[in-house]
Amino acid sequence: MNSHNGLDCEELLLDVVCYEKSCGRLSPEMEYLLAGHLDKCPSCRDRVLFFQRVLGGEKPVRNFG
């Protein structure tokens, strides 16, 4: 049986959201919710910045939302 730590799931979910954002696939509503959360949560903000560094920086992409 696999046991999962809730933190692992949250980190994975945030990574997926970051990836979708980097591809320009977040809706405007999701962009708004993510930005609002990152304004209040330094832990997630640090995680997003790390993800952007891994990808080579933030690149402007078209948002299809």
N, C-alpha and C positions, 0 to 999 in steps of 0.2 A: 504494500500500500504506500502510495506517495503522500507525504505530508508537505503542505505548502504553507509557507509563512505569508501572512497577509501583506507584509511589506514587499515581498518579492512580487506579488501580484500587482501591487500599486506601482512599483517601479517599472514593471513590464508594460502596464497600461500607459504610463506616462511616456515611455519610450515609443510606443506605437503612435500615440498622439503627436509626439515630436516628429516622428517620421512622416506622418500624414501632413503635418504642417509644412515640413521641408519640401514636400512634393506639391504643395498648394492644393491639397484636397480637403481642407477643413472648411466647413460652412462659415459664413460670417458670424452666425450665432455662436458656434464653437470657438472661433477666434476670440470673440468677446468674452466668453466664459473662461477660456484659458488665460487671457491677459488679466482678467480680474483676479483669478486665483493666484497667478504669479506675482501680482502686486502685493498680496497678503502673505505669501508662503515662501520664505527664503530657502527652505529645503528643496522644494520643487523648482524654484528659480535656478538654484545651483545645478540641479540635475539637467535642466533644459540647456543651460550654458555649456555644461560638459558635453551634452549630446551634440550641440552645434559645433563645438571644437573638434569632436570626433569626425563630424561630417566635413570639416574644413572651413567652418565659418558659415554665417548666414548668407544665403544667396537669394536674391530676389526671384520669386517664382510667381506664376500666375495662380490665383486662387479660383478654383472652379466652382466654389460654393455659391 
